[in-house]
Each structure stands twice: as structure tokens, then as C-alpha cells.
Amino acid sequence: MEEGIISRRGFLAGATSAGALAALGLAGCAPSGTPAADSDNGNAGEAESWAQRLNIDIASALPGNTREEVDVQETKTCDIAVIGGGCSGTNTAVRAAELGLNVILVEKTSSIGGASLKSWAPSAPNSSYAKAAGVVTDTDPVIEQWVADSHWRVDAAAIRQLVNSSGEAIDWMSQNGWEFTYLGMGSDITQLPDYDQREPLFQAMLEKHVAPNGEVLLNTTAKRLVTDETGAVTGVIVVDGDGTGIQIDAKAVVIATGGYGANANMVKTAFGFEGVFAGLPQNIGEGLEMAWQAGAQKPQNFGGQMLHQTLARTTDALVGQFDDFPCKYPMILCYVANLLNVEATGTRFRNEALVLDAVPAANSSAYQGSFHYVVVSQDIMRVLEQEGLAGLGVDYSPGLPPEYKPVFELNTPWAGIGEVFDAMVEAGGGYKGSTPEELAEAAGMDVELFADQLARYEEFCASGADTQFGKSPKYLNALGEGPYYLIIAEENNLCSWGGLLVNTDYQVLDDSRMPIEGLYAVGNEAGGNLYNDTYVGFGYGMANTITSGYLCGTKLAERL
């Protein structure tokens, strides 16, 4: 591309020699006419995009971004352009504007808040809410354990900044109208306001701080970054809901586009995961690709996901057929430690007590495949029907996601359980067999292997000693007589994790680990320096979303 041919008023946003696969990757032209993909930094020149190098056909996941000609009809100028109106992007915009900067926030949907509208609670040590409850946390052991659990393949300074600043960020949101509820739970968890309150709160923050000197552009999609001849990012090209191309010239651009969790091809290739995605459908990775084409480093741990919950495949099919409690019977049992779990071949693969914590439960299952089975017998079902979970010795509340959890007591009888489980099988959410061998045949498992695993498990229950995985005797319940059922359980992916490498100022780093001038990132995409491969943070995903935006806005105001 010859310098000067493409002006500020128009450019071609489309594919290069690699065709449709380059749709994510072209970057916009700066006033000098230099496209980011051809600049002399990072992944410069003829370097292929990440998608091209892995030969992934992701064009189908990016409607409207392939070979699209965009006519730039308008130019706007601001101090900061924030791409993405989720919690991290909104907090960045509001905090920067609060400190005197002119901000334009770009959001490709019609709503503000992103995944935080569906999230539950952040971990925020030493917030005013924690202190009011009389809890003061020594964060050093938390940080040291986090770093060790990640095998020291993390940025310890970034972790320390997050842990020690999350309470401050929560308090800042409180000063902007948010009312949190301190839950403690051993990790300083602070619950967000009710779901329906959150978007109005974000909107009020934007109206108060951003709107007076800046703009919020909804239904507007970022297409490519703009760079100058040195490789510095100087703006972004966007297209609004009417198809109007707009060039936003800015001193800094902040990527807050939520990752690529909804792009199944990218997730499968980067992580090998084919479970259920429960995040936002708009998070397909184009924000990352824009940054990569501007020279951003793809971290060594790229591919990590936030696996967080277990789902019974049949739940949706049972809703409507049965009342709220019975339709969740299979789902509830996916969170009960007292049952046998096996993988697709019929092999027991874990200590089932891992289901008592969402992250270990999800990661241990995803490690062995895209689904697993929970084994239930007629004897188990008979106990449940007569005595409820208490009859199995369950003295804990199964940790279902709040939106899935019915109201019931542990001693509530499970009326009609046989009818529910037969409906589960009919709907394709499980299998039934009169004997272990018949059950294995129905599910396509190795018959001898499964029968042997079940027999060994029964021995463990009889002896009270699980010599295979060491499960506590209190969770060892014999299956007894059939018929037997398998519940198909799948793991729930809330979002991708990481994708850009940033420093503690949230500057995006290139392949030499040097900051790309003018380019910043917050939220999930900027979490690659916090975890070795997969999120294990118990509340720090949401804490990072809140805190990275607050800190990035603060640091930008100090820098610009």
C-alpha cells in the first residue's frame, strides 16, 4: 500500500492476499496514510494475523467485518477512545472523564455494562464494606499463594496491584452510586447490586462524567486501529449503526472488547474446549486482532478461559415439563459430591468432592473432555424421593449458579424423580440401563471398563476408603441396585481470558515487551499477566474488570 493514497476521509477495511481470514486484522490509516498492519513495529509488514497462522476459518463468526468497504465521512477528536462499553471500558471512560479528560466510548451493542450485567461478585479486600464488617485482610499471603499456584509464570506486580487496589475501586464505584453487599466467604467477596439496577447505574455514571465533554456511541463497531509512521496508535476507525464511517483521533485508545469466548473456532483451536459458552455473543475477538495487527504481543499463555460452572445438558428441555425444583434435579446432582463421576469411556476421573468449588469442578472436567457423566442408581433415587439430599448425608448447599438454583431444603423429598429422569433420557440429556453393562452400551462406553470402575467404587463405599482419589468417607454413598442413569454434564465457559500482554499501567506490550505508544487494554483481554493458563481467581475476574478500568482511567489522566 503506497503511503498517501488513502486519506483521512476514506479507506478500505477488508482482506489482503489471505482473503476472508484477514478480515480481523487490517488496521486503519493514520492521517499520514500509514496502516497499522504495514507499520514498522511488532508484527509488521507481511506478517500474517494470528488467525491466518493457525489456518482458522473465523470469517463466519464475524458478520459484517469481511471485505467491507468503509467510507470515512466524519472525524472526531478526543483525549481517549475506549472500545467496548462493558464494566472495564465504562469504568475507564468514567474515571478518565472524572479527572478531566475528553472521552469517546464506543460500544457495538445497544446496551452498557457487558458481562458485568450477568456477573455476581468481585473479591475486594479491605474495601469500606469489608472494614465496616470488621474484616481487615493481610493481602500478602493471598498474593504469594496466587503467584505460587500459577507456578510463578505471572506478573507478580500486576497481581499485587489488583489485589491491593480492588477495594479502592469498589469504594470508587460506591461513590458513584453503586451499593454493594459484603459477603465475606473467606475471600472478601462483595456482591454487586441487583442485576436490573446495573445498566442504569452505568448510564448515570456516563451521563454525569463522560457526556458533558465527550460522547457515548452505541451500536458502533470498531474496525481498525490508526497508527502513525512510528507505529504509535493515534486513533480508531469505527462504523455506526447507520453505516457511517468515523475516524476518531485520540491520544490513547483503550481495548475493552471482552475477548473471543463466543468465537468457537478460536476457543477450540487455542484451548481445545468444546463445552457450553455462557458469555456474550458479541465477544468474538476482533478487538484482540486489531491490537495484534498493531504489533501487540500474543502472550505465551494465550488460550486460557474462565471455566466456572457445570450444566446438565437436559435442563432447558425439562423446564416447562416440570415445576422449577423437579426440572433442576439432574442439574443439582452435578453439584453433589456423593455420586460417581466418569468420563466418556467410563473411567472415573476425579475426586467428586471437587464439585463443591466451581472452578476446580469445571477445570477438572474440561481437562478430560467436553462432557462427563454423573452416575445415579434406583437406590439413590429412592433415598432422594423419600428424604431428599439429606438422606444421602448431604450437609452443604449445592453450589449452582444463582440463576439456575431453585429454592428447596436439603430434606425436601424429590417427588416424581423417576419421571424426571426418564424425561431426561428421552430428551437426549442422559442414558438409562437396567445393569451397569446395559448402561455402558447405551452410552457407547467401554462396557468392561465401566463395570469395573463401578464395582471398585462400590468397594470404596463399603470400606470407607477411596484408594483411587482419596475422597472423604462422608461423600462415599454406594449406588446399590439399578436401573442406572447417566446425567450428561457439560462445563460452562464464561469468557476467554487474556490475549494481550500489558504492564501495570495497562499499556499493551509488543513482542519485545515494550509499550505500544497510545495503546492500552483493560478487562479480560488484559488478564494474561495474571494467570498461568486458566482463570482460578474466585472473584478476581470481576475484580479485575472493575479495578483495571478504574486504574487505567486514573493512570491515563496522570499521563496525558
C-alpha positions in Angstrom: 0.0 0.0 0.0 1.6 3.3 -1.1 1.8 6.0 1.5 -0.6 8.8 1.0 -3.0 7.0 -1.3 -5.6 6.5 1.5 -6.7 9.7 3.2 -8.3 10.7 6.4 -11.7 10.7 4.6 -11.8 7.2 3.4 -10.1 3.8 3.4 -10.7 0.2 2.6 -11.3 -2.1 5.5 -11.1 -5.6 4.1 -8.9 -8.6 3.3 -5.4 -8.8 1.9 -3.9 -11.7 -0.1 -5.2 -14.2 2.5 -8.8 -13.4 1.7 -11.5 -13.5 4.3 -9.3 -14.6 7.1 -7.6 -11.2 7.2 -10.9 -9.5 8.0 -10.0 -9.2 11.6 -6.5 -8.0 11.0 -6.2 -4.8 8.9 -5.6 -1.7 10.8 -6.7 1.8 9.9 -4.8 4.6 8.3 -3.4 7.4 10.3 -3.5 11.0 9.0 -0.2 10.3 7.3 -1.7 7.3 5.5 0.2 4.5 7.3 -2.0 1.5 8.0 -1.2 -0.3 11.3 -0.6 -3.6 9.5 2.2 -2.1 7.5 3.9 -0.1 10.2 7.4 -0.9 11.4 6.6 -2.3 14.8 5.9 -5.7 16.3 4.0 -7.8 13.8 4.9 -5.5 10.9 4.9 -5.8 7.1 3.7 -9.0 5.6 3.3 -10.9 8.9 0.1 -12.9 8.9 -2.5 -12.5 11.5 -2.9 -15.0 14.4 -6.0 -16.5 12.7 -4.1 -16.9 9.4 -1.1 -18.6 11.0 -3.4 -21.1 12.6 -5.4 -21.5 9.5 -8.7 -20.9 11.3 -11.8 -20.0 9.2 -13.3 -17.5 11.6 -14.9 -15.3 8.9 -18.3 -16.9 9.6 -18.0 -15.7 13.2 -17.5 -12.1 12.1 -20.6 -11.0 10.2 -20.1 -7.6 8.5 -16.4 -7.5 9.0 -15.3 -9.4 5.9 -14.2 -7.5 2.8 -16.2 -4.5 3.9 -15.6 -1.1 2.3 -16.0 1.7 4.7 -16.2 5.3 3.7 -15.0 7.6 6.5 -17.4 10.5 6.4 -16.6 12.1 9.7 -13.7 12.7 12.0 -13.9 13.2 15.8 -11.1 14.1 18.2 -10.7 13.3 21.9 -8.2 12.5 24.5 -9.2 8.8 24.9 -11.2 6.5 22.7 -12.4 3.5 24.6 -13.5 0.5 22.6 -16.1 -1.6 24.5 -18.8 -0.5 26.9 -18.6 -3.3 29.4 -17.7 -2.6 33.0 -13.9 -2.3 32.4 -14.4 0.1 29.4 -17.1 2.1 31.1 -15.0 2.5 34.3 -12.0 3.6 32.2 -14.1 6.2 30.4 -15.8 7.5 33.6 -12.7 7.6 35.7 -10.7 9.4 33.0 -13.5 11.9 32.3 -13.9 12.5 36.0 -10.3 13.5 36.1 -10.7 16.0 33.3 -10.1 14.1 30.0 -12.3 14.2 27.0 -13.5 10.6 26.2 -15.4 8.9 23.4 -16.8 5.5 24.4 -17.6 3.1 21.5 -20.0 0.1 22.1 -21.2 -2.1 19.3 -24.4 -3.2 21.0 -27.2 -1.0 22.3 -26.5 -1.6 26.0 -23.9 -0.7 28.5 -22.4 -3.0 31.1 -21.4 -6.1 29.1 -20.8 -9.3 31.0 -21.0 -7.5 34.4 -24.8 -7.3 33.9 -24.7 -11.1 34.3 -21.9 -11.5 36.8 -22.2 -12.0 40.6 -19.5 -10.6 42.8 -15.8 -9.4 42.9 -13.2 -10.1 45.5 -12.3 -6.8 47.1 -10.0 -7.0 50.2 -10.1 -4.0 52.6 -13.0 -2.2 50.9 -15.1 0.1 53.1 -17.7 -2.7 53.1 -15.2 -5.2 54.5 -13.9 -2.8 57.1 -17.5 -1.9 58.1 -17.9 -5.7 58.7 -14.8 -5.6 60.9 -12.7 -7.5 58.4 -9.1 -6.4 57.6 -7.2 -8.7 55.3 -3.5 -9.3 55.1 -3.1 -9.5 51.4 0.5 -10.7 51.2 -0.4 -14.4 51.8 -3.2 -14.1 49.2 -0.8 -12.7 46.6 2.0 -15.2 47.4 -0.3 -18.1 47.1 -1.7 -16.8 43.9 1.7 -16.5 42.3 2.8 -19.9 43.5 -0.5 -21.5 42.3 0.4 -20.1 38.8 3.9 -21.5 39.0 5.4 -18.1 39.1 4.6 -17.6 35.4 2.7 -14.4 36.0 3.4 -10.7 36.7 3.5 -10.6 40.4 3.5 -6.7 40.4 0.2 -6.8 38.4 -1.3 -9.3 40.8 -0.3 -7.2 43.8 -1.7 -4.0 42.2 -5.0 -5.8 41.5 -5.4 -7.3 45.0 -4.4 -4.2 46.8 -6.5 -1.8 44.7 -9.7 -3.7 44.2 -11.2 -2.5 47.5 -10.3 1.1 46.4 -12.0 0.6 43.1 -15.2 -0.8 44.7 -15.3 2.2 47.0 -14.9 4.5 44.0 -17.9 2.8 42.3 -19.8 3.2 45.6 -19.1 6.9 45.5 -20.7 6.9 42.0 -24.0 5.5 43.2 -23.3 1.7 43.5 -24.4 -0.1 46.6 -22.6 -3.4 47.2 -23.2 -6.1 49.8 -20.2 -7.6 51.7 -20.5 -11.4 51.8 -17.0 -12.3 53.1 -17.0 -16.1 52.4 -13.3 -16.2 53.3 -12.2 -14.2 50.3 -13.6 -10.6 50.8 -16.4 -11.2 48.3 -18.6 -8.1 47.7 -21.8 -8.7 45.8 -22.9 -6.3 43.1 -26.3 -4.6 43.2 -29.3 -6.5 41.8 -29.0 -7.4 38.1 -31.7 -4.9 36.9 -30.0 -2.0 38.6 -26.6 -2.2 37.0 -27.1 -0.8 33.5 -29.0 2.3 34.8 -26.1 2.9 37.2 -23.5 2.7 34.4 -25.6 5.0 32.3 -25.9 7.5 35.2 -22.1 7.5 35.6 -21.6 8.1 31.8 -24.2 10.9 31.8 -22.6 12.6 34.7 -18.9 12.4 33.8 -18.5 11.5 30.1 -21.4 13.2 28.3 -20.6 16.8 29.2 -17.3 16.8 27.2 -17.3 13.6 25.4 -19.6 11.0 23.7 -21.0 7.5 24.1 -21.5 5.9 20.7 -23.8 2.9 20.9 -24.4 0.4 18.0 -21.0 1.4 16.8 -18.3 -1.1 15.8 -14.6 -0.6 15.8 -12.9 -1.8 12.6 -9.2 -1.0 12.9 -6.7 1.0 14.8 -4.9 4.0 13.3 -1.2 4.3 13.6 1.4 6.9 12.6 4.8 6.3 10.9 6.4 5.3 14.2 3.8 2.7 15.0 2.1 4.7 17.7 -1.6 4.2 17.9 -3.3 7.6 17.2 -6.9 6.6 16.8 -9.5 4.1 15.6 -11.9 3.7 12.7 -15.5 2.8 13.6 -18.8 2.3 11.8 -22.1 3.5 13.4 -25.5 1.9 13.2 -26.3 3.8 10.0 -23.2 2.5 8.3 -21.3 5.8 8.6 -17.6 5.5 8.9 -16.0 7.7 11.6 -12.3 8.2 12.3 -11.7 9.0 16.0 -8.3 10.7 16.5 -7.1 10.2 20.1 -4.1 10.5 22.3 -4.8 7.0 23.5 -7.0 4.0 22.5 -8.2 1.5 25.2 -9.2 -2.0 24.1 -12.0 -3.3 26.3 -13.8 -5.6 23.9 -14.3 -8.7 26.1 -12.2 -11.3 24.3 -13.2 -14.1 21.9 -15.2 -16.5 24.1 -18.1 -16.6 21.6 -15.8 -17.5 18.7 -16.0 -21.3 19.0 -13.3 -21.8 16.3 -10.8 -19.7 18.2 -11.6 -21.3 21.6 -11.3 -24.8 20.2 -8.0 -24.1 18.5 -6.4 -22.2 21.3 -7.7 -24.2 24.3 -9.3 -27.4 22.9 -12.6 -26.6 24.7 -16.0 -27.5 23.2 -18.3 -27.0 26.1 -21.1 -24.5 26.7 -20.5 -20.8 26.2 -22.5 -18.7 28.6 -20.9 -15.3 27.9 -21.8 -12.5 25.5 -22.3 -13.5 21.8 -20.6 -10.3 20.6 -17.3 -11.3 22.1 -15.7 -12.8 19.0 -12.1 -11.5 19.1 -11.9 -8.6 16.7 -10.5 -6.2 19.4 -7.7 -8.6 20.0 -7.0 -9.0 16.3 -6.8 -5.2 15.8 -4.3 -4.9 18.6 -2.2 -7.9 17.3 -2.0 -6.3 13.9 -0.8 -3.1 15.5 2.1 -5.1 17.0 0.7 -6.4 20.3 2.2 -9.5 21.7 0.1 -12.6 22.0 1.1 -13.9 25.4 2.8 -17.2 26.0 -0.3 -18.4 27.9 -2.7 -17.4 25.2 -5.8 -19.6 25.1 -6.9 -19.5 28.8 -10.6 -19.5 29.5 -12.8 -18.7 32.5 -14.4 -22.1 33.1 -16.7 -21.7 36.1 -19.8 -23.8 36.2 -21.3 -27.2 35.4 -24.5 -27.6 33.5 -26.8 -30.5 32.9 -27.4 -30.8 29.2 -31.1 -31.6 29.7 -32.1 -28.6 31.9 -33.6 -26.5 29.2 -35.6 -29.4 27.8 -37.1 -30.1 31.3 -38.1 -26.5 32.0 -41.8 -26.3 31.2 -42.3 -30.0 31.6 -41.9 -29.9 35.3 -42.0 -27.3 38.1 -38.9 -25.2 39.0 -37.5 -27.7 41.5 -38.0 -31.0 39.7 -36.8 -29.7 36.4 -33.4 -29.0 38.1 -33.0 -32.5 39.6 -30.3 -33.5 37.1 -28.5 -30.1 37.4 -28.5 -30.3 41.2 -26.8 -33.7 41.2 -24.0 -32.4 39.1 -23.0 -30.4 42.2 -23.3 -33.2 44.7 -20.0 -34.8 45.8 -21.7 -38.1 46.9 -22.1 -39.5 43.4 -19.7 -41.3 41.0 -18.4 -39.2 38.1 -16.9 -40.9 34.9 -15.7 -39.6 31.6 -16.8 -40.7 28.1 -15.0 -44.1 28.2 -16.5 -45.0 31.6 -13.4 -44.2 33.6 -13.7 -42.4 36.9 -11.5 -39.3 36.6 -11.6 -37.3 39.8 -12.4 -36.9 43.5 -16.0 -35.9 43.1 -15.7 -33.5 46.1 -14.1 -31.1 43.6 -17.7 -30.2 42.5 -18.0 -28.3 45.8 -15.9 -25.5 44.3 -16.9 -24.2 40.9 -13.5 -23.5 39.3 -11.9 -26.9 40.3 -15.1 -28.6 39.2 -15.0 -27.0 35.8 -11.3 -27.3 35.1 -11.0 -31.0 36.3 -13.9 -31.9 33.9 -12.7 -29.9 31.0 -9.2 -31.4 31.3 -10.7 -34.9 30.3 -13.1 -33.8 27.6 -16.1 -31.7 26.7 -18.5 -33.5 29.0 -18.7 -36.1 31.7 -21.3 -38.4 33.3 -22.8 -38.4 36.8 -24.0 -41.9 37.7 -27.3 -42.3 39.6 -29.0 -45.6 40.6 -32.5 -46.5 41.6 -31.4 -46.9 45.2 -30.0 -43.4 45.2 -33.2 -42.1 43.6 -35.3 -43.9 46.2 -33.5 -42.1 49.0 -33.9 -38.8 47.3 -37.6 -39.3 46.8 -38.1 -40.1 50.4 -35.6 -38.0 52.3 -34.1 -35.5 49.8 -30.4 -34.8 49.7 -30.2 -35.0 53.5 -30.9 -38.7 53.1 -27.5 -39.1 51.3 -25.8 -37.2 54.1 -25.5 -34.0 52.2 -25.0 -31.2 54.7 -24.0 -28.5 52.2 -26.0 -26.4 49.7 -25.1 -27.4 46.2 -23.3 -24.5 44.5 -25.5 -24.0 41.5 -25.3 -20.6 39.7 -27.9 -18.3 41.2 -30.0 -18.2 38.0 -30.3 -22.0 38.0 -30.8 -22.7 41.7 -34.3 -23.4 42.8 -35.5 -22.8 46.3 -35.5 -26.0 48.3 -34.4 -27.5 51.6 -31.9 -30.4 51.9 -34.6 -32.6 53.4 -37.2 -31.7 50.7 -38.4 -35.0 49.1 -37.6 -35.3 45.4 -41.2 -36.2 44.3 -41.5 -37.8 40.8 -37.8 -38.2 40.3 -38.2 -41.3 38.1 -40.5 -39.4 35.7 -38.0 -36.6 35.5 -35.0 -38.9 34.8 -36.9 -40.8 32.1 -37.8 -37.4 30.5 -34.1 -36.5 30.7 -33.2 -39.6 28.8 -35.9 -39.1 26.2 -34.7 -35.5 25.7 -31.1 -36.7 25.0 -29.7 -35.5 28.2 -28.6 -38.8 29.6 -28.8 -42.6 29.4 -30.6 -45.5 31.2 -29.8 -49.2 31.7 -31.0 -52.0 33.9 -27.5 -53.1 34.6 -24.1 -51.4 34.5 -23.3 -53.2 31.3 -26.6 -52.2 29.7 -26.0 -48.6 30.8 -22.5 -48.6 29.3 -23.7 -50.0 26.0 -26.4 -47.3 25.8 -23.8 -44.5 26.3 -21.2 -46.1 24.0 -18.8 -46.6 26.8 -16.3 -49.4 27.3 -18.6 -52.0 28.9 -15.9 -53.9 30.9 -14.1 -50.7 31.9 -17.2 -49.0 33.3 -18.5 -52.1 35.1 -15.0 -52.5 36.7 -15.0 -48.8 37.7 -18.4 -49.0 39.3 -17.5 -52.2 41.1 -14.3 -50.6 42.5 -16.3 -47.5 43.6 -18.8 -49.8 45.5 -15.8 -51.3 47.3 -14.6 -47.9 48.3 -18.0 -47.1 49.7 -18.2 -50.4 51.6 -14.7 -50.0 53.1 -14.9 -46.2 53.7 -11.5 -45.7 52.0 -11.2 -44.3 48.5 -7.8 -45.5 47.5 -8.2 -44.2 43.9 -8.7 -40.5 44.6 -8.9 -40.1 48.3 -12.5 -38.9 48.6 -13.6 -38.4 52.2 -15.8 -41.2 53.6 -18.6 -38.7 54.2 -19.1 -38.4 50.5 -19.0 -42.2 49.7 -22.5 -43.3 49.0 -23.0 -46.8 47.5 -25.0 -46.9 44.3 -26.6 -50.2 45.0 -29.3 -51.6 42.7 -30.4 -50.4 39.3 -31.8 -49.4 37.0 -29.0 -46.9 36.5 -28.9 -43.5 34.9 -26.1 -41.3 33.4 -26.6 -37.5 33.6 -24.6 -35.7 30.8 -22.8 -32.8 32.5 -21.0 -30.0 30.5 -18.8 -27.2 31.5 -19.7 -23.6 31.2 -17.2 -21.1 29.7 -17.9 -17.6 30.9 -15.3 -15.9 28.7 -11.8 -16.1 27.2 -9.1 -14.9 29.5 -6.2 -12.8 28.3 -5.0 -12.2 24.7 -2.9 -9.1 25.2 0.1 -8.6 27.4 0.0 -5.3 29.5 2.2 -3.7 32.1 0.9 -2.3 35.4 0.0 0.9 33.6 -2.3 -1.1 31.2 -0.1 -0.2 28.2 -0.2 -3.0 25.6 3.2 -4.6 25.1 4.8 -5.7 21.8 6.9 -8.8 21.1 9.9 -7.1 22.7 7.7 -6.4 25.8 7.9 -2.7 25.1 4.8 -0.5 25.3 3.0 0.4 22.1 2.6 4.1 22.3 -1.1 5.1 22.6 -2.5 1.6 23.0 -4.0 0.3 26.3 -6.2 -2.6 27.3 -8.4 -3.4 30.3 -10.7 -6.2 31.5 -10.5 -9.9 30.5 -8.2 -9.2 27.5 -5.7 -7.6 29.8 -5.7 -10.5 32.2 -3.0 -12.6 30.5 -0.4 -11.5 33.0 -2.5 -12.6 36.0 -2.8 -16.4 35.4 -0.5 -19.1 34.1 -3.1 -20.6 31.7 -6.6 -20.7 33.1 -8.6 -18.4 35.4 -8.7 -19.7 39.0 -9.4 -16.4 40.8 -12.6 -16.9 42.8 -13.9 -13.4 42.4 -10.9 -11.7 40.9 -12.2 -11.9 37.3 -14.9 -9.4 38.2 -12.4 -7.6 40.5 -10.0 -7.2 37.5 -12.8 -5.9 35.3 -13.8 -3.2 37.9 -10.3 -2.4 39.0 -8.4 -2.3 35.7 -10.9 0.2 34.3 -10.6 2.4 37.4 -6.8 2.3 37.5 -6.4 2.7 33.7 -8.6 5.8 33.7 -6.6 7.2 36.6 -3.2 6.5 35.0 -4.3 7.9 31.7 -5.3 11.2 33.4 -1.8 11.3 35.1 0.0 10.6 31.8 -1.9 12.7 29.3 
